[in-house]
Amino acid sequence: MDLEQAPLSRRSARFVLLGCALALLAGLGGIGGLAMSRPSSSAEDGRIVSDAAGISFVPPPGWTQRTPDKEKSGLVYGQVALQKGDDNQIILIGKMDDALFAADEPDDAKAAGELAAGMGEFFFPDSGRRTDREQKHLAGAETTGASAFYRVQFDNAGQPKAEVYAAVLRSGDNRWWVTWLSDSRNPIDKDAAQRLAESIDPL
């Protein structure tokens, strides 16, 4: 899939949940409410352990695990959500399953591209154009995989460019994913995103 040239549609063809999600999205501020996850244990070295996802990983500096608000409901993506203060960014992490974008794509590079495209459509539904595409191979201590990154130039020139990073990691037959969502006001640290993805170790 060409992430740079493909136009954005207003819905993902594989999902019928957009109606309830888009009602919460006035911008990046709505993302956090869609990504609630139960707390996971943290190792002494700062590595977060998620029994639900079956992995441990090292979060980027300054990022903490989001604690779900029991008074709010939202769409759950993955098993872990990370946040950094109130700067309207979010990182989602989870295991690849049949409910996720690109789960049926066996090639990790293609899966990362499809995951990035699907997450971008879901969380940034306003019409626009994908630019600045980047793809990389990943190699962690116990995993291999691939990542994809792009920006969204919206048709509304006054709207900040969105930024989407997605990675798919594999160990044997098991796969996990990372998505980092932000915009030009808080650009994604792509080096930090790669370190996060490559820090994933299976339990």
C-alpha positions in Angstrom: 0.0 0.0 0.0 1.4 3.4 -0.9 0.9 5.5 2.2 2.1 8.7 0.6 -0.3 8.8 -2.4 -3.4 7.0 -1.1 -6.2 9.4 -0.2 -7.8 9.2 3.2 -11.4 8.0 3.4 -13.9 8.8 6.1 -14.1 5.2 7.5 -12.1 2.0 7.6 -13.7 -0.7 5.4 -13.0 -3.4 8.0 -14.6 -1.7 10.9 -18.1 -0.7 11.8 -17.2 1.0 15.1 -16.4 4.4 13.7 -19.7 6.0 14.5 -19.3 5.7 18.3 -15.6 6.6 18.1 -15.8 9.7 15.9 -18.3 11.2 18.2 -15.5 11.4 20.7 -12.9 12.9 18.3 -12.7 16.6 18.0 -9.0 16.2 17.5 -6.2 14.5 19.3 -7.7 15.3 22.6 -10.3 12.5 22.0 -7.7 9.8 21.4 -7.0 9.1 25.1 -10.6 8.2 25.8 -10.5 5.5 23.2 -7.5 3.7 24.6 -8.2 2.5 28.1 -6.3 -0.5 29.3 -6.0 -2.2 32.7 -2.7 -1.3 34.5 0.2 -3.6 34.1 3.1 -4.3 36.5 6.4 -2.4 36.1 9.8 -3.9 36.6 12.5 -2.1 38.6 14.5 -1.0 35.6 11.5 0.9 34.2 10.4 -1.9 31.9 6.6 -2.3 31.8 5.3 -5.8 32.0 1.9 -6.5 30.4 0.6 -10.0 31.1 -2.4 -9.3 28.9 -0.2 -8.6 25.9 2.4 -11.2 26.8 5.3 -8.8 26.5 7.5 -6.4 28.4 8.9 -3.1 27.0 10.8 0.1 27.9 8.6 3.2 27.5 10.1 6.4 26.1 11.4 8.9 28.7 8.6 10.9 30.3 5.9 8.5 29.2 3.7 6.7 31.7 1.0 4.1 31.5 -2.5 5.4 31.3 -4.8 4.4 34.1 -8.4 3.8 32.9 -11.1 6.1 34.1 -13.9 3.9 35.4 -16.4 6.7 34.9 -15.8 6.8 31.2 -16.3 4.3 28.5 -14.3 4.0 25.3 -13.1 1.8 22.5 -10.2 -0.4 23.5 -7.2 -0.9 21.2 -4.5 -3.2 22.5 -3.6 -3.9 26.1 -1.5 -0.9 27.0 -1.8 2.8 26.5 0.9 5.3 27.3 0.7 9.1 27.7 3.0 12.0 28.3 1.5 14.6 30.4 -1.2 16.5 28.7 0.4 17.0 25.3 -2.2 15.2 23.3 -0.1 12.3 22.2 -0.8 8.6 22.8 1.0 5.3 22.3 -1.0 2.1 22.0 0.6 -1.3 22.3 -0.9 -4.8 22.0 -0.9 -8.2 20.5 -2.0 -8.8 16.9 -5.4 -10.4 16.9 -8.2 -10.8 14.4 -9.9 -7.6 15.5 -7.0 -5.4 14.5 -6.1 -3.6 11.3 -3.7 -5.8 9.1 -3.8 -8.8 11.4 -4.3 -11.1 8.4 -1.3 -9.7 6.5 1.6 -12.2 7.1 4.4 -9.9 5.9 5.5 -7.6 8.7 6.4 -4.7 6.6 3.1 -4.7 4.7 1.3 -5.3 8.0 3.0 -2.2 9.5 2.0 -0.1 6.5 -1.6 -1.3 6.7 -1.7 -0.8 10.5 -0.5 2.8 10.1 -3.0 3.4 7.3 -5.9 1.9 9.3 -5.1 3.8 12.5 -4.7 7.0 10.6 -8.1 6.6 9.0 -9.7 5.7 12.3 -8.2 8.4 14.5 -7.8 11.2 11.9 -10.9 10.8 9.7 -10.9 14.3 8.2 -10.1 14.4 4.5 -6.5 14.9 3.6 -3.3 13.5 2.0 -0.6 11.3 3.4 3.0 12.7 3.0 6.5 12.1 4.2 6.3 8.3 4.2 9.0 6.3 5.9 9.4 2.5 6.4 12.1 0.7 8.4 13.1 -2.8 9.3 13.3 -3.5 13.1 15.5 -5.9 15.1 15.0 -6.2 18.8 16.8 -8.6 21.2 14.1 -11.2 20.8 12.0 -9.9 17.9 12.2 -8.7 14.3 9.7 -6.6 12.4 9.0 -3.4 10.5 7.7 0.1 11.0 5.8 2.7 9.0 5.5 6.5 9.5 3.6 9.2 7.7 2.1 12.7 8.1 -1.4 13.8 7.1 -1.8 17.1 5.3 -5.4 17.9 5.9 -7.6 19.7 3.3 -8.3 22.3 6.1 -5.0 24.2 6.0 -5.6 25.5 9.5 -5.5 22.0 11.0 -2.2 20.8 12.3 -0.6 17.9 10.4 -1.3 14.6 12.0 1.6 12.1 12.5 1.2 8.3 12.6 3.8 5.7 13.5 3.1 2.0 13.5 5.3 -1.0 14.1 4.8 -4.8 13.9 7.1 -7.1 15.8 7.4 -10.9 15.6 8.8 -13.7 17.7 8.1 -17.0 16.1 4.4 -17.2 15.4 3.5 -14.4 17.8 3.2 -10.8 16.8 2.7 -7.5 18.6 2.1 -3.9 17.4 2.9 -0.3 18.5 1.1 2.8 17.3 2.1 6.4 18.2 -0.4 9.1 17.3 0.3 12.8 17.5 0.4 16.0 15.4 2.8 18.7 14.3 2.4 20.5 17.6 4.1 17.6 19.3 6.1 15.8 16.6 6.7 12.1 17.0 10.2 11.2 18.1 10.9 8.5 15.5 14.1 7.4 17.1 12.3 6.9 20.5 9.5 5.1 18.7 12.0 2.7 17.2 13.7 2.1 20.5 10.3 1.4 22.1 9.3 -1.1 19.4 12.7 -2.9 19.5 12.6 -3.1 23.3 9.6 -5.4 23.2 10.4 -8.8 24.6 8.0 -11.8 24.8 7.2 -13.0 28.3 
